[in-house]
Amino acid sequence: MICVQHLSFGYTPKQTLIEDMNFSVAQGEIFGFLGPSGAGKTTLQKILVGLLPHYGGSVQLAGQQCGRHNANFYEKIGIDFEFSTLYEKLTAAENLRFFASLYRKTSRSAGELLAAVGLQNDANKRVSDYSKGMKARLNFARALLHDPDVLFLDEPTNGLDPTNSSVMKQLILAEKAAGKTIILTTHNMQDAAELCDRVAFIVNGSIRALGTPHELVMSRGAAQVSYTYLANGAECAGSCPITALSGDELLQTLLRQNRLLSIHSSEPTLNDIFIDVTGRTLL
Amino acid sequence: MKAVATGFLGLLKAVRRDHMLLAACSAPVLAGVAFRFGVPALEAALTRWLGTGAVLAPWYGLFDLMLCMLTPVMFCFAAAMVVLEEVDSHVAAALLVTPLGRRGYLTSRLLLPTVFGMAATLVLYPLFRLLALPVWLGLLLAAGGAAQGLIIAMLVVSFSTNKLEGMAIAKLSSLLLLGAFAPYVLQQNKVQYLLVGLPSFALAKALQGQNPLWGVVSLALCAVWCAGLAKHFAAKIVY
């Protein structure tokens, strides 16, 4: 569905924001763009949605070069921005009606979409009276109006409470189940791990790591087993990789003598990969 | 095409919802009535009172020119304020990635208001004109006025971040229209040519001398102004 080959881009000839980037996204896949602020994620998304046509290399979406797309291009993609992109003076229903009227194909009912995001009772309320979370849900519904083949979601759970965040994730997975290709840009590693089939860590305009969340987590090394025990009346701690448990003499002794106070394993997470790859902590 | 029509309809609805913009768009009619009926009546009163042949009559061309510029300028000002609101609320970003696209957005928010401004001028001018001008000159004034409306819309969007700033920039931008006064006020004084960079000055010269060459100069100047503002404007609407 999306094929990026040797992509390079800069706003000026001397500047290189993205350099020799390669990746592809299959139909029905959820692909995550992860990376620190300023890494080039938004620039990459602008290129993919055809807003920055002057790039080097090849960027194809649904068989079209994104920089030279035809009028039909935007019938195929839907974008849920991180920020609200709605007319504040209009109601939710009026907003959806207006945006739907811009498309030739409108295969989704605004009422059903509002119900799906839990806004059916607020359909006739002005968007200016909506909370941040309600606007985020309405934004998502707007992106789905024309039943696009490719969805770009930028921080879709940002500003949502845990319940609505869970509902949003279910909706995203439902779109995937319906065969949609989804590009997810997020700082939320838990969302990425839960939703994405594959993720790409973007740092300084290049992909530093790409794979399934499980592959990336496993590539960091095995989980650690941490334990505590009493020695000379004081609580001490020890740890070893889960793959080397049988070789840890101290642990074997503690197990035989039933002297363990606690024991638990800690698997690496995408957050650890993020820190490894980017050298930064999440803000 | 459908998206452009829908986008333009959306613009008209946004203007209708905003009473200030609605008033701005109806201002040319009020000005036309005042010019057509108020100015000759005032002229008659002044000439009677002062006992002279003509007081305002030599300036009638300027009144006609202001009417021709006012209509598209107000239409384009209203469109610019809607664009500012859409940029501020990020709606512009969302519209660019719909079938409306960048070209459609510019068409519905800049080109069509300019064209409608010109069309409205062609309707209002024959109704409220003070001078009987040749048809080609009427068309030229309407086109020149519309082009200046476009410049003002681009200035307002390019250099403001919200509607309040937009109002201030619109007031400053309207100074561009003052070039029209120079040929009438300064008459034979060569100092007037200091304002030759203003399209309104060239338009006034075209009207005063009934000279199409000045009309071409005015339109060419408008093209230069628009080209100079295009980059600033484009940077404003992309998210």
Interface residues (C-beta under 8 A of the other chain):
Chain A: K46 V49 G50 L51 A71 Y74 E75 I77 I79 F81 F83 S84 T85 L86 Y87 E88 K89 F98 F99 S101 L102 Y103 R104 R142
Chain B: K2 A3 T6 G7 G10 A14 R17 S89 H90 V91 A93 A94 L95 L96 V97 T98 P99 L100 G101 R102 V238 Y239
